[in-house]
Amino acid sequence: MKSNKTIFHDDPKETVIDEDSYIQLDNRLLIEDCPELTGRFLRQTDKLSADKLADVLKAYHTYHDIYEIDENKIVYMDREEILELNPQKK
């Protein structure tokens, strides 16, 4: 689909993704800052390589220059909703 951008896990080898993957350029997820989650769910601390991140961001902005995102594909979650879905262990 033209709204998908493939991210290859090699060249350079990426440790943050295990296999080729993709992002959906026609979705937007907005979340309120939630410090309670910082570091709780990370599988690892690695990040996508700078070149691939730049490529993804370029594809995202190019897509949005041409196409509008449908309102039903924009999701906003506030802090309360995030914490409700990710309860703190006691």
Steps between C-alpha positions, in 0.01 A plus 500: 500500500622850427433592864754243627875563524727197529784509750767238436674349801838488323733739317582611765389220729233621739476357849177679583306296240554127448376479141386725219209709615293797391329812624156620403529854371123555507456460877579740779523406866530791741568425865530730796833494678485232767820489709369199696567283196856614431717193464234255623427325173818527301619172360835671449650846496613489137353740246448492128810619314508873425494447122196273512320731740567794267369293208184410691438861601553618143251240371251603769522870414488435125192282542328768709580770244294300249233322706282592797461260788141387553365619832430140604874423466606766751507368856568709809558346841529708812708405803202352684417263213864396468527418870171311490637278225839465673433458872789548740612186681491533876 
